[in-house]
Amino acid sequence: MRISIFIFLLLTASAALAQNTYVLVHGAFADVHVWDKVKPLIAAKGNKVVTINLPGHGADTTDPHILNLQMYVKVVADSINAQPGKVILVGHSMAGMIISAVAEQMPDKIKCLVYVAAYLPQNGESLRSLSSRDTASLVGRNFEYAKDYSTARMKPDAIASIICDDCGPAIKKTLPSYLKAEPLGPFNDKVSLSPEKFGQVVKYYIFTTQDRSISYPFQQSMVNANGTVKKKFTMQTSHLPFVVKLNELTNILLAIRGL
């Protein structure tokens, strides 16, 4: 009986050690629900999954005039601090800026960073400065700005071709009603990153080769400029790999925990 109890406790301890905590952060024009199908697949493999809804997105009604990048960072950092150990921090698109800033603030709480078709900044860069260099992106040229320039939307008839040209007809039809206006203040905020903190955190990048939002060549240029990405993965999808190739993306995220 004692041996059986010992084995049970040993197995339980091993399972606990094997568990990883994933923190998933959505990108611009979206909300926490982009991870709805990813979350249960990762959790089914014995992992804890935390999804973040950024201020001013989804059901959150924070005034876009007061939003800044640091507010996004605080929400993510607070969630990470609530976890008992290190986390695998995943950011899609715009969230690459956020997870980079979070890693600079708390490198000891991050097991690794995973950029999914995401901005990968260098010290002193903002999303606006990065995106302005992506001449192949179709996003900026299809913006519709609020009168006070506090938010922007993408032109409804351009959304599907820019964001998910490889999605099915039903999804393409619903995208314009799903994507809400994006607060622009955080786009202007620069990140402060150091080799001693951000530079020491393990990083992975998932390329999306058919991306018209953050173009594949620009994704490559950001990774090359960073120079510290441990491993790169390539998906033949648009900007929404969690929609087009859900299982492939999930398998990559699960594989990263063991690398």
Backbone torsions as a table, in degrees:
resi	resn	phi	psi	omega
1	MET	NA	-44.2	-179.8
2	ARG	-62.5	-37.8	179.4
3	ILE	-65.1	-41.5	-180.0
4	SER	-63.0	-41.9	178.8
5	ILE	-64.4	-40.7	179.3
6	PHE	-61.0	-45.2	-179.8
7	ILE	-63.4	-41.3	179.4
8	PHE	-61.3	-45.3	-179.4
9	LEU	-65.9	-37.7	179.1
10	LEU	-64.8	-43.5	179.3
11	LEU	-65.9	-40.0	179.1
12	THR	-63.0	-43.2	178.8
13	ALA	-64.3	-40.1	179.6
14	SER	-64.4	-40.5	179.4
15	ALA	-64.4	-39.7	179.8
16	ALA	-64.3	-40.6	179.1
17	LEU	-67.0	-32.4	-177.2
18	ALA	-75.7	-21.5	-177.8
19	GLN	-68.1	135.9	174.5
20	ASN	-114.0	152.3	174.3
21	THR	-108.0	120.2	176.8
22	TYR	-100.6	132.9	172.8
23	VAL	-116.2	118.2	-173.3
24	LEU	-109.4	127.2	-177.0
25	VAL	-119.6	126.7	-177.2
26	HIS	-78.7	168.9	-179.2
27	GLY	-100.7	-162.8	-176.4
28	ALA	-71.1	154.1	177.2
29	PHE	66.7	3.4	-173.5
30	ALA	-124.5	-168.9	176.1
31	ASP	-151.5	-170.1	-173.8
32	VAL	-57.1	-24.5	-172.9
33	HIS	-71.8	-9.1	177.0
34	VAL	-62.9	-21.6	-177.8
35	TRP	-96.7	7.1	-172.7
36	ASP	-57.5	-34.8	-178.5
37	LYS	-92.4	-22.3	177.6
38	VAL	-75.0	-43.4	-173.2
39	LYS	-53.7	-51.7	-177.8
40	PRO	-67.2	-28.6	179.7
41	LEU	-70.4	-38.2	177.0
42	ILE	-72.2	-40.9	-180.0
43	ALA	-64.4	-32.3	-178.3
44	ALA	-64.2	-17.9	178.7
45	LYS	-96.1	19.6	174.4
46	GLY	87.1	17.5	-179.0
47	ASN	-104.6	155.3	170.9
48	LYS	-91.1	136.6	-178.5
49	VAL	-127.0	124.1	177.8
50	VAL	-115.4	126.4	177.8
51	THR	-111.4	140.8	-174.0
52	ILE	-108.9	135.2	168.7
53	ASN	-108.0	118.4	-176.2
54	LEU	-74.0	149.6	175.8
55	PRO	-55.8	139.0	179.5
56	GLY	81.0	8.8	-179.1
57	HIS	-125.2	154.4	179.3
58	GLY	59.2	-129.8	-178.6
59	ALA	-80.1	-8.1	-179.3
60	ASP	-75.6	131.3	-173.6
61	THR	-109.2	23.7	177.2
62	THR	-55.1	134.5	-179.2
63	ASP	-58.3	120.7	-178.1
64	PRO	-61.7	-21.1	-179.0
65	HIS	-67.0	-24.2	-175.9
66	ILE	-101.6	-3.5	-174.9
67	LEU	-74.6	142.9	172.7
68	ASN	-145.7	171.2	-176.0
69	LEU	-61.4	-37.4	-177.6
70	GLN	-63.8	-30.1	176.6
71	MET	-66.4	-39.5	175.8
72	TYR	-63.4	-45.8	-178.1
73	VAL	-60.1	-42.1	-178.5
74	LYS	-62.7	-42.7	179.7
75	VAL	-60.1	-44.5	-179.9
76	VAL	-68.6	-44.6	-179.1
77	ALA	-62.4	-41.2	178.9
78	ASP	-61.8	-39.7	179.3
79	SER	-66.4	-40.9	179.3
80	ILE	-66.3	-40.3	179.5
81	ASN	-64.1	-22.6	178.9
82	ALA	-79.2	-8.1	179.9
83	GLN	-92.8	146.9	-174.6
84	PRO	-72.2	-24.6	-177.0
85	GLY	-134.7	-157.6	178.1
86	LYS	-74.4	156.2	-178.9
87	VAL	-124.7	156.8	168.1
88	ILE	-92.9	111.6	-173.1
89	LEU	-100.8	117.9	-173.9
90	VAL	-113.3	130.3	178.0
91	GLY	-129.0	134.4	177.0
92	HIS	-104.4	133.4	170.5
93	SER	58.9	-120.8	179.3
94	MET	-54.2	-29.8	-177.0
95	ALA	-65.2	-12.0	173.9
96	GLY	-59.8	-34.1	176.3
97	MET	-64.9	-41.4	-175.8
98	ILE	-68.9	-50.1	-175.9
99	ILE	-66.7	-28.4	176.3
100	SER	-65.7	-45.8	180.0
101	ALA	-66.4	-36.5	177.4
102	VAL	-64.3	-43.0	-179.8
103	ALA	-63.3	-35.3	176.5
104	GLU	-65.4	-36.2	-176.4
105	GLN	-77.1	-35.4	-175.6
106	MET	-141.9	61.5	-176.1
107	PRO	-60.0	-28.8	-177.9
108	ASP	-73.6	-10.8	178.9
109	LYS	-100.2	-0.8	-175.6
110	ILE	-110.5	117.9	174.8
111	LYS	-71.0	-44.5	176.0
112	CYS	-165.1	160.7	174.8
113	LEU	-107.0	138.8	177.0
114	VAL	-125.4	117.7	179.8
115	TYR	-98.6	116.6	179.4
116	VAL	-104.4	102.9	-176.8
117	ALA	45.5	47.6	-167.9
118	ALA	-119.1	158.8	173.3
119	TYR	-69.5	133.4	177.7
120	LEU	-122.0	94.8	-172.0
121	PRO	-82.7	163.8	167.1
122	GLN	-106.7	169.1	-178.6
123	ASN	-54.8	131.1	176.3
124	GLY	86.4	0.3	-179.4
125	GLU	-92.3	153.7	173.6
126	SER	-117.7	167.5	176.7
127	LEU	-62.3	-39.6	-179.8
128	ARG	-62.4	-43.7	-178.5
129	SER	-67.2	-36.1	177.9
130	LEU	-68.4	-52.3	-174.6
131	SER	-62.8	-29.8	-179.3
132	SER	-66.6	-19.2	179.7
133	ARG	-90.8	-9.2	-179.5
134	ASP	-88.2	83.6	-173.5
135	THR	-69.6	-15.6	179.9
136	ALA	-89.6	-11.3	179.9
137	SER	-69.8	143.3	179.3
138	LEU	-101.5	2.4	-173.6
139	VAL	-70.0	-59.5	-173.1
140	GLY	-56.4	-38.2	-177.1
141	ARG	-75.3	-6.9	178.6
142	ASN	-116.5	23.1	176.7
143	PHE	-77.9	144.7	167.6
144	GLU	-121.2	115.8	-172.8
145	TYR	-91.7	146.4	170.1
146	ALA	-66.0	158.8	-176.7
147	LYS	-58.3	-34.8	-179.6
148	ASP	-95.5	6.9	178.4
149	TYR	60.1	24.9	176.8
150	SER	-80.7	-26.0	-180.0
151	THR	-140.0	167.9	174.6
152	ALA	-146.1	149.1	172.9
153	ARG	-119.4	162.3	169.8
154	MET	-92.7	146.3	178.9
155	LYS	-56.3	127.1	-174.0
156	PRO	-54.1	-38.7	-176.4
157	ASP	-76.8	-6.1	-179.9
158	ALA	-106.2	-12.8	-171.6
159	ILE	-58.1	-51.9	-174.1
160	ALA	-59.8	-45.1	-176.9
161	SER	-68.6	-29.6	-179.1
162	ILE	-81.7	-45.9	-171.1
163	ILE	-88.6	-40.4	-172.7
164	CYS	-152.6	65.1	-178.0
165	ASP	-66.4	-19.6	179.4
166	ASP	-98.5	11.2	174.9
167	CYS	-78.6	162.9	177.0
168	GLY	-72.3	164.0	-177.5
169	PRO	-56.6	-39.7	-177.9
170	ALA	-63.9	-42.6	-179.9
171	ILE	-68.9	-41.2	178.3
172	LYS	-59.3	-35.6	-178.4
173	LYS	-70.1	-34.7	-176.0
174	THR	-88.6	-18.3	-176.7
175	LEU	-53.8	-46.3	-177.8
176	PRO	-59.7	-32.4	-179.9
177	SER	-81.6	-21.6	-178.3
178	TYR	-82.6	-41.2	-174.9
179	LEU	-78.4	121.8	-179.0
180	LYS	-98.8	173.2	179.1
181	ALA	-62.6	144.5	-176.7
182	GLU	-105.2	129.4	175.1
183	PRO	-62.5	135.0	-174.4
184	LEU	-97.0	-18.2	-179.1
185	GLY	-52.6	-49.5	-179.4
186	PRO	-62.1	-22.2	179.1
187	PHE	-63.8	-25.6	-175.2
188	ASN	-90.5	-11.3	-174.6
189	ASP	-79.6	130.6	-179.9
190	LYS	-86.3	149.0	176.8
191	VAL	-98.2	142.3	174.3
192	SER	-105.4	114.4	-174.9
193	LEU	-128.0	140.0	-178.8
194	SER	-123.7	152.6	175.8
195	PRO	-63.0	-30.1	-175.9
196	GLU	-74.1	-27.1	-177.8
197	LYS	-111.7	-79.4	179.2
198	PHE	-54.6	-40.9	-175.9
199	GLY	-63.8	-23.2	-176.7
200	GLN	-92.2	-8.4	-179.5
201	VAL	-80.7	133.4	179.3
202	VAL	-64.2	136.9	-176.4
203	LYS	-129.6	144.1	173.1
204	TYR	-128.9	150.1	179.4
205	TYR	-131.0	135.4	176.5
206	ILE	-111.1	107.4	179.2
207	PHE	-77.3	148.0	172.6
208	THR	-124.1	108.2	-166.7
209	THR	-74.3	-20.1	-178.0
210	GLN	-104.5	22.8	-173.1
211	ASP	-76.4	127.7	175.9
212	ARG	-109.3	3.2	178.2
213	SER	-96.5	-57.6	168.5
214	ILE	-118.0	103.1	-168.8
215	SER	-62.3	150.2	179.6
216	TYR	-56.4	-46.6	177.9
217	PRO	-59.1	-36.7	-179.9
218	PHE	-73.1	-35.9	172.9
219	GLN	-56.3	-46.8	-179.8
220	GLN	-62.0	-40.6	-178.2
221	SER	-65.9	-36.8	178.0
222	MET	-67.1	-41.0	178.9
223	VAL	-65.0	-43.2	179.3
224	ASN	-64.6	-38.7	-179.6
225	ALA	-68.2	-33.2	179.7
226	ASN	-69.8	-50.1	174.4
227	GLY	77.1	1.9	-178.4
228	THR	-120.6	11.3	-179.7
229	VAL	-72.6	123.0	-173.9
230	LYS	-70.6	-43.8	-177.4
231	LYS	-149.1	144.6	-179.5
232	LYS	-118.9	142.3	177.6
233	PHE	-122.4	149.2	-177.7
234	THR	-125.8	127.1	176.6
235	MET	-118.4	135.8	179.9
236	GLN	-86.6	70.5	-177.3
237	THR	-140.5	175.7	172.0
238	SER	-79.2	-157.5	-176.6
239	HIS	-75.8	-8.7	-177.8
240	LEU	-118.7	71.0	-178.7
241	PRO	-63.6	-26.6	179.0
242	PHE	-72.4	-10.5	174.6
243	VAL	-97.8	-46.2	-172.0
244	VAL	-79.8	-44.1	-177.8
245	LYS	-134.5	68.4	-175.0
246	LEU	-56.6	-50.0	-176.0
247	ASN	-65.6	-39.0	179.6
248	GLU	-63.9	-44.8	179.3
249	LEU	-63.5	-44.8	-179.5
250	THR	-61.1	-42.3	179.2
251	ASN	-62.4	-36.2	177.6
252	ILE	-66.5	-45.0	-179.8
253	LEU	-62.2	-37.8	178.9
254	LEU	-70.5	-36.2	-179.9
255	ALA	-67.0	-33.6	-177.2
256	ILE	-62.0	-30.6	-177.2
257	ARG	-62.9	-23.5	-178.4
258	GLY	-100.5	1.5	-176.6
259	LEU	-86.1	NA	NA
